[in-house]
């Protein structure tokens, strides 16, 4: 006679075997990949992270398109420019969904722009693009805000008097104030305690999203949602951000003018009123908070991280820094504020900035997408709801697309005559329908901040430091190890 515990054990083993057989059966219709283990799939082989180096190893074994299993969920990985282009560019609309069961989805709530789907995503994204244009993206208004923050950054660097310092906090505060002006309508003092907490929360969320715990959550969302662990701190930090934004929203309601909107919140509140009678409207206060969270989070972290890499590369490759200085001295008036339009007269500096983005590759693997309908990608038929990951690292280092893919070399963006040369494989902002909403703003910021700093300072290592650590820390974005530099006024 079997005991209850024996029956229960047999039931668990049977369910496990049934689930595993289901995984093997489903694998027949997916691109080949590493053999999945019961329950955990390929998480062990992935070391519980979607690390670009591990994905590159799998690509060498299994080809340009392969499948890995995150627990019981398959993820099709696209590698190299041809496969990625065929996926997220050529089939942009078909691969425009987001996974509905993931750590990022639960954290972000499925509203706003980054993690929404279908009609919500289309309406919110269209509004976001329109509002950024209305606020001056591509015009003098927003450019002047960036120039102002660039001057704040210069003053803060100059206050170090040439002594060694870590530029992280200064860069992050100034970059964060650009997007703060866009979404909140005002900047913060860099010493503001609340602002520092916002920056800290945002950074901690990014670190959580790249952690082992996040991938375990993706594989087993239901139990991880209820279990304690480091991943729960991300929800605490997100709650703080959303509470602050809700408070800003109330302030705008009390003192703002919907007839003369000044920022994203103003424009959104006006849109809520305007679309009240529309049955299919997705404009409400929860989506507003989600959109502002998206813009503030991504708009701060990505540009600030890229600028940190920029200064690190300038001390790592002093001959390149010298050539930038020479071009700036020859072309620009030292007393003139740098404008985005100046990039056309500064091909080498422009190439250096693009090479920083390519080589630093901060959004190495991007965010997974899902197929919103059945689609053929790179000779494989992918069913609706299949998760797809475009490995951007494999594109930005594709030897078929770059002169020297594994070396930091501005000539990757220059022709034989020294003119700037665009490259369609340059995808630091991803591509297709889910490309970064703030790409144009980021381009303005990177050019103006970088050029203003190089116009004002010569950067070098502190005395006694002979080696530059250009290896990255793996998070949702690839970040440099903490470092110190000296900024000597020119």
C-alpha positions in Angstrom: 0.0 0.0 0.0 1.5 3.3 -1.0 1.7 6.2 1.5 0.5 9.7 0.7 4.0 11.0 0.6 5.0 8.3 -2.0 2.0 9.1 -4.1 2.8 12.8 -3.9 6.4 12.2 -4.9 5.3 10.0 -7.8 2.9 12.8 -8.9 5.7 15.4 -8.8 8.1 13.2 -10.8 5.3 12.5 -13.3 4.5 16.2 -13.7 8.2 16.9 -14.2 8.6 14.2 -16.8 5.5 15.4 -18.6 6.7 19.0 -18.6 10.2 17.9 -19.8 8.7 15.9 -22.7 6.6 18.9 -23.6 9.8 21.0 -23.8 11.4 18.4 -26.0 8.3 18.2 -28.2 8.2 22.0 -28.6 11.9 22.1 -29.4 11.2 20.2 -32.7 9.7 23.4 -34.3 12.4 25.8 -33.0 16.0 26.6 -34.1 18.4 24.1 -32.7 20.4 25.0 -29.6 22.0 23.5 -26.4 20.1 20.6 -25.0 17.9 21.7 -22.1 17.9 20.1 -18.7 14.7 19.2 -16.8 13.1 22.1 -15.0 16.0 24.7 -15.4 16.4 24.4 -19.2 19.7 26.0 -20.2 20.0 28.3 -17.2 23.0 26.4 -15.9 24.9 26.7 -19.2 24.0 30.4 -19.3 25.2 30.8 -15.8 21.8 32.3 -15.1 22.6 35.4 -17.2 22.2 36.4 -20.8 25.9 37.3 -21.0 27.1 38.4 -24.4 30.2 36.2 -24.2 28.1 33.1 -23.4 25.7 33.9 -26.3 28.7 34.3 -28.6 30.0 30.8 -27.6 26.6 29.3 -28.3 26.5 31.0 -31.7 29.8 29.4 -32.6 28.4 26.0 -31.7 24.8 26.4 -33.0 24.8 29.1 -35.7 23.4 32.5 -36.2 20.0 31.6 -34.8 19.5 29.2 -32.0 17.2 28.5 -29.0 18.0 28.5 -25.3 15.5 27.6 -22.6 14.9 29.8 -19.6 13.3 27.1 -17.4 10.3 26.0 -19.5 10.3 29.0 -21.8 12.2 29.0 -25.1 14.1 32.1 -26.2 15.3 32.4 -29.8 18.5 34.3 -30.1 19.5 36.2 -33.3 23.2 36.7 -33.8 25.1 38.8 -36.4 23.9 41.7 -38.5 22.1 39.5 -41.2 20.0 37.6 -38.7 19.3 40.6 -36.5 18.3 42.7 -39.5 16.0 39.9 -40.8 14.4 39.8 -37.4 13.9 43.2 -35.7 14.3 45.4 -38.8 12.8 43.5 -41.8 10.1 42.0 -39.6 9.8 45.0 -37.2 6.1 44.9 -36.7 5.8 41.1 -36.3 8.5 41.2 -33.6 7.1 44.2 -31.7 5.7 42.4 -28.6 7.1 42.1 -25.1 7.1 39.0 -22.9 4.1 39.0 -20.6 5.7 36.8 -17.9 9.1 38.3 -16.8 10.8 40.1 -14.0 10.9 43.3 -16.1 7.2 43.1 -16.9 6.2 42.6 -13.3 8.5 45.4 -12.2 7.3 47.9 -14.8 3.7 46.9 -14.7 3.0 46.5 -18.4 2.1 50.2 -18.9 3.9 53.1 -20.5 6.1 52.4 -23.5 9.0 49.9 -22.7 6.9 46.9 -21.5 3.4 47.6 -22.9 1.9 45.7 -25.8 -0.6 46.0 -28.6 -2.9 49.1 -28.7 -1.5 50.4 -25.4 2.1 50.4 -26.7 1.2 51.9 -30.1 -0.8 54.8 -28.6 1.7 55.5 -25.8 4.8 55.4 -28.1 3.1 57.6 -30.7 2.3 60.1 -28.0 5.8 60.0 -26.5 7.4 60.7 -29.9 5.0 63.6 -30.6 5.6 65.1 -27.2 9.4 65.0 -27.4 9.1 66.9 -30.7 6.7 69.4 -29.2 9.2 70.0 -26.3 11.9 70.9 -28.8 13.7 67.7 -29.8 15.7 68.7 -32.8 15.1 72.4 -32.0 17.0 75.0 -30.1 14.8 74.8 -26.9 15.9 71.4 -25.8 19.4 71.8 -27.2 19.9 74.9 -24.9 19.0 72.8 -21.9 21.7 70.3 -22.8 24.2 73.1 -23.3 23.3 74.5 -19.8 23.8 71.1 -18.2 27.1 70.7 -20.1 28.3 73.9 -18.5 27.2 72.7 -15.0 29.3 69.6 -15.7 32.3 71.7 -16.8 32.1 73.8 -13.6 31.9 70.7 -11.4 34.9 69.2 -13.1 36.8 72.4 -12.9 36.1 72.6 -9.1 38.2 69.4 -8.7 41.3 71.6 -9.5 43.0 68.9 -11.5 42.9 66.4 -8.6 41.8 62.8 -9.1 38.1 62.2 -8.9 35.4 59.8 -9.8 33.2 61.4 -12.5 30.2 59.0 -12.0 28.1 61.2 -9.7 28.6 64.5 -11.6 27.9 62.9 -15.0 24.8 61.1 -13.7 23.4 64.1 -12.0 23.8 66.4 -15.1 22.5 63.8 -17.6 19.5 63.1 -15.2 18.7 66.8 -15.1 18.2 66.9 -18.9 15.5 64.3 -18.8 14.1 65.8 -15.6 13.6 69.1 -17.4 11.8 67.2 -20.1 9.4 65.1 -17.9 9.1 67.3 -14.8 9.7 70.8 -16.3 12.6 71.6 -13.9 16.1 70.6 -12.9 17.3 69.6 -9.5 20.3 70.8 -7.5 23.0 68.1 -7.7 23.0 68.2 -3.9 19.3 67.6 -3.6 18.8 64.6 -1.3 15.6 63.5 -3.0 17.2 63.8 -6.4 20.2 61.7 -5.2 17.8 59.1 -4.0 16.0 59.0 -7.3 19.3 58.5 -9.1 20.3 55.8 -6.6 16.9 53.9 -7.0 17.2 54.0 -10.7 20.7 52.6 -10.7 19.8 49.9 -8.3 16.9 48.8 -10.5 19.3 48.5 -13.5 21.6 46.4 -11.4 18.7 44.1 -10.4 17.6 43.6 -14.0 21.0 42.2 -14.9 21.3 39.9 -11.9 21.1 36.2 -11.6 18.0 36.6 -9.6 16.2 38.3 -12.5 16.9 35.4 -14.8 15.6 32.9 -12.1 12.5 35.1 -11.8 12.0 35.0 -15.6 12.2 31.2 -15.5 10.0 30.8 -12.4 7.9 34.0 -12.2 5.1 32.7 -9.9 7.2 31.4 -6.9 9.9 34.2 -7.3 7.2 36.8 -7.0 6.4 35.6 -3.5 9.8 34.5 -2.3 12.2 36.8 -0.4 15.6 37.7 -2.0 17.6 40.5 -3.4 15.3 40.8 -6.4 12.6 42.2 -4.1 14.6 45.4 -3.5 13.9 46.4 -7.1 10.2 46.5 -6.4 10.9 48.7 -3.4 13.0 51.1 -5.5 10.4 51.2 -8.2 7.7 52.0 -5.7 9.8 55.0 -4.5 10.2 56.3 -8.1 6.5 55.9 -8.9 5.5 57.6 -5.6 7.7 60.6 -6.4 6.3 60.8 -9.9 2.7 60.6 -8.5 3.6 63.6 -6.2 4.9 65.6 -9.2 1.7 64.7 -11.0 -0.4 66.2 -8.2 1.8 69.3 -8.2 1.3 69.8 -11.9 -2.5 69.4 -11.5 -2.5 72.1 -8.9 -0.2 74.7 -10.5 0.1 73.7 -14.2 -1.7 75.1 -17.2 -3.0 72.6 -19.7 -3.3 75.3 -22.2 0.4 76.0 -22.2 2.1 72.6 -21.4 5.8 72.8 -20.4 6.8 69.2 -20.0 5.7 65.6 -20.6 3.4 65.5 -17.5 1.6 68.7 -18.7 1.1 67.3 -22.2 -0.1 63.9 -20.9 -2.6 65.5 -18.4 -4.0 67.5 -21.3 -4.2 64.4 -23.4 -6.2 62.6 -20.7 -8.8 65.4 -20.7 -8.8 65.5 -24.5 -9.4 61.8 -24.9 -11.9 61.1 -22.1 -14.7 60.5 -24.6 -12.7 58.0 -26.7 -13.7 54.4 -25.9 -10.3 53.0 -26.9 -8.2 55.6 -25.1 -5.2 54.3 -23.0 -4.4 57.6 -21.5 -4.7 57.5 -17.7 -2.6 58.4 -14.7 -1.1 55.0 -14.3 0.1 55.0 -17.9 1.4 58.5 -17.3 3.4 57.4 -14.3 4.8 54.4 -16.3 5.8 56.6 -19.2 7.6 59.1 -17.0 9.3 56.1 -15.2 10.4 54.8 -18.6 11.8 58.1 -19.8 13.5 59.1 -16.6 15.0 55.6 -16.1 16.3 54.9 -19.5 17.2 58.6 -20.2 19.5 58.8 -17.2 21.2 55.4 -17.1 22.1 54.9 -20.8 23.6 58.3 -21.6 25.4 58.6 -18.3 27.0 55.2 -18.7 28.1 56.0 -22.2 29.8 59.2 -21.1 31.6 57.3 -18.3 33.0 55.0 -21.0 33.8 58.0 -23.1 36.2 59.6 -20.6 37.7 56.2 -19.7 38.5 55.6 -23.4 40.1 59.0 -23.7 42.6 58.2 -20.9 43.1 54.7 -22.3 43.8 56.0 -25.8 45.5 59.4 -25.3 46.5 59.6 -29.0 42.8 59.6 -29.9 42.1 62.3 -27.3 44.9 64.4 -28.8 43.4 64.1 -32.3 40.0 65.2 -30.9 41.6 68.2 -29.3 43.4 69.1 -32.5 40.1 69.0 -34.5 38.2 71.0 -32.0 40.9 73.7 -31.8 41.0 73.9 -35.6 37.3 74.1 -36.2 35.6 75.6 -33.2 35.8 78.9 -31.4 36.8 78.0 -27.9 34.3 80.5 -26.4 31.4 79.2 -28.4 28.7 76.9 -27.1 28.8 73.6 -28.9 25.8 72.8 -31.1 24.6 69.5 -32.5 25.0 71.0 -35.9 28.7 71.3 -35.3 29.1 67.5 -35.8 29.0 68.1 -39.6 32.3 70.1 -39.3 33.8 67.6 -36.8 34.0 64.2 -38.6 36.7 62.8 -36.4 35.1 63.8 -33.1 31.7 62.5 -34.4 33.4 59.2 -35.4 35.0 58.9 -31.9 31.6 59.3 -30.3 30.1 56.6 -32.5 33.0 54.3 -31.8 32.5 54.8 -28.1 28.9 53.7 -28.4 29.9 50.7 -30.6 32.8 49.5 -28.5 31.2 50.2 -25.1 28.1 48.5 -26.3 26.2 49.2 -23.1 22.9 47.6 -24.1 24.7 44.5 -25.2 21.8 42.1 -25.6 18.8 44.4 -25.5 15.4 43.4 -24.1 13.6 40.3 -25.4 10.7 40.7 -27.8 7.8 38.4 -28.8 6.2 37.5 -32.1 2.8 39.1 -32.3 2.0 36.7 -35.2 3.7 33.8 -36.9 6.7 34.9 -38.9 9.6 33.5 -40.9 13.0 34.7 -39.6 16.3 33.6 -41.1 14.8 30.4 -42.6 12.8 29.5 -39.5 9.1 29.8 -38.8 8.5 31.3 -35.4 5.0 30.9 -33.9 3.0 33.7 -32.2 4.2 34.6 -28.7 7.7 33.1 -29.3 10.3 35.1 -27.4 13.1 36.5 -29.5 16.4 38.2 -28.4 18.4 40.3 -30.8 22.0 40.0 -29.6 23.2 43.6 -30.4 26.7 42.7 -29.2 27.0 40.3 -32.1 26.1 43.1 -34.5 28.3 45.8 -33.1 31.3 43.4 -33.3 30.3 41.6 -36.5 33.6 41.1 -38.5 31.6 41.4 -41.7 30.5 44.9 -40.9 33.5 46.6 -39.2 37.1 47.3 -40.3 38.5 46.4 -36.9 35.6 45.0 -34.8 37.7 44.0 -31.7 39.7 47.2 -31.5 38.7 50.7 -30.4 39.2 52.5 -33.7 37.3 55.7 -34.9 38.2 54.7 -38.5 35.3 52.3 -38.3 33.2 55.4 -39.0 35.5 57.3 -41.4 36.2 56.8 -45.1 39.6 57.1 -46.8 39.3 60.9 -47.0 38.4 61.3 -43.3 34.7 62.0 -43.9 32.2 60.6 -41.5 30.8 57.2 -42.7 27.5 55.9 -41.4 27.0 52.1 -41.0 23.7 50.4 -41.0 25.0 47.8 -38.5 25.3 50.6 -35.9 22.5 49.6 -33.6 23.3 50.8 -30.0 19.7 51.9 -29.8 18.4 48.6 -31.2 16.2 48.8 -34.3 12.8 48.5 -35.8 9.5 49.4 -34.1 11.0 48.9 -30.6 14.0 51.1 -31.2 14.9 53.4 -28.3 12.3 56.2 -28.1 15.0 58.7 -26.8 17.6 57.9 -29.5 17.6 61.4 -30.9 17.8 63.1 -27.5 20.7 60.7 -26.6 22.5 61.6 -29.8 22.2 65.4 -28.9 23.4 64.8 -25.3 26.4 62.6 -26.2 27.7 65.0 -28.8 27.2 68.2 -26.8 28.4 66.8 -23.4 31.5 65.0 -24.9 32.6 67.8 -27.2 32.1 70.5 -24.5 34.2 68.4 -22.0 37.0 67.8 -24.5 36.9 71.4 -25.5 37.5 72.4 -21.9 39.8 69.7 -20.4 42.6 67.3 -21.0 42.0 64.1 -19.2 44.7 61.8 -17.8 45.2 59.1 -15.2 46.2 60.1 -11.6 49.9 60.0 -10.8 51.1 56.5 -10.1 48.2 54.8 -12.1 49.6 53.3 -15.2 46.9 50.8 -16.3 43.3 51.5 -17.4 40.7 48.8 -16.7 38.4 48.7 -19.7 36.7 45.5 -18.7 33.0 45.9 -18.0 30.6 45.0 -15.1 27.7 43.0 -16.4 24.3 44.5 -15.6 21.3 45.4 -17.7 23.8 47.8 -19.2 27.5 47.1 -19.4 29.2 49.5 -17.0 32.8 50.4 -16.4 34.5 49.6 -13.1 34.7 52.6 -10.8 37.7 54.8 -11.8 39.4 58.1 -11.1 40.7 60.6 -13.6 42.2 64.1 -13.6 40.6 66.9 -15.6 43.2 69.6 -16.4 41.8 72.8 -17.8 43.0 73.6 -21.3 
